[in-house]
Amino acid sequence: MRQQEEIAMEAGMRRRTTVRAGVSGRQLLVAQGAMIGGLALTLFVKELPGIVRELRIYRMTGGLRARRRYP
């Protein structure tokens, strides 16, 4: 009986060594981060001319100093 308990304990303490094929969690997170970063960069570059235009209009109207003129 004691020998069976020892065998059961050893079996429970052993780590399973299985070979897994595929992508690890860390690699998946890195790939997702790279994809989201690339999409954000693409969107920013595409919208940059409009942002520059809006900043130019904002400066021409007086910026923060124009509170009284443009309510």
C-alpha positions as CSV (number, residue, x, y, z in Angstrom):
1,M,0.0,0.0,0.0
2,R,2.8,2.4,0.9
3,Q,4.6,1.7,-2.4
4,Q,1.4,2.6,-4.3
5,E,1.2,6.0,-2.5
6,E,4.8,6.8,-3.2
7,I,4.3,6.0,-6.9
8,A,1.2,8.2,-7.0
9,M,3.0,11.1,-5.3
10,E,5.9,10.8,-7.7
11,A,3.5,10.7,-10.7
12,G,1.8,13.9,-9.3
13,M,5.0,15.7,-8.8
14,R,6.4,15.0,-12.3
15,R,6.1,17.6,-14.9
16,R,4.6,16.7,-18.2
17,T,6.9,17.2,-21.0
18,T,4.9,17.6,-24.2
19,V,6.2,19.0,-27.4
20,R,3.9,21.6,-28.7
21,A,4.0,22.9,-32.2
22,G,2.8,26.4,-32.9
23,V,3.1,29.9,-31.5
24,S,3.7,30.7,-27.9
25,G,1.6,33.3,-26.0
26,R,4.5,35.8,-26.0
27,Q,5.1,35.5,-29.7
28,L,1.3,36.0,-30.3
29,L,1.3,39.2,-28.2
30,V,4.3,40.5,-30.0
31,A,2.7,39.8,-33.4
32,Q,-0.5,41.5,-32.3
33,G,1.4,44.5,-31.0
34,A,3.3,44.9,-34.2
35,M,0.1,44.6,-36.3
36,I,-1.7,47.2,-34.2
37,G,1.4,49.5,-34.2
38,G,1.6,49.2,-38.0
39,L,-2.1,50.1,-38.5
40,A,-1.8,53.1,-36.1
41,L,1.3,54.3,-38.0
42,T,-0.5,53.9,-41.3
43,L,-3.5,55.8,-40.1
44,F,-1.4,58.6,-38.7
45,V,0.6,59.0,-41.9
46,K,-2.6,59.0,-44.0
47,E,-4.2,61.7,-41.8
48,L,-1.0,63.9,-41.4
49,P,-1.8,66.4,-44.2
50,G,-5.3,67.0,-42.7
51,I,-3.8,67.5,-39.3
52,V,-1.3,70.0,-40.6
53,R,-4.0,71.9,-42.4
54,E,-6.1,72.1,-39.3
55,L,-3.2,73.4,-37.3
56,R,-2.5,76.0,-39.9
57,I,-6.1,77.2,-39.7
58,Y,-6.0,77.2,-35.9
59,R,-2.9,79.4,-35.9
60,M,-4.4,81.8,-38.5
61,T,-7.5,82.3,-36.3
62,G,-5.4,83.2,-33.3
63,G,-5.2,80.0,-31.4
64,L,-5.8,80.3,-27.6
65,R,-5.6,84.1,-27.7
66,A,-8.8,84.4,-29.8
67,R,-11.3,83.6,-27.1
68,R,-13.1,87.0,-27.4
69,R,-13.2,87.1,-31.2
70,Y,-14.5,83.6,-31.8
71,P,-16.9,82.3,-29.2
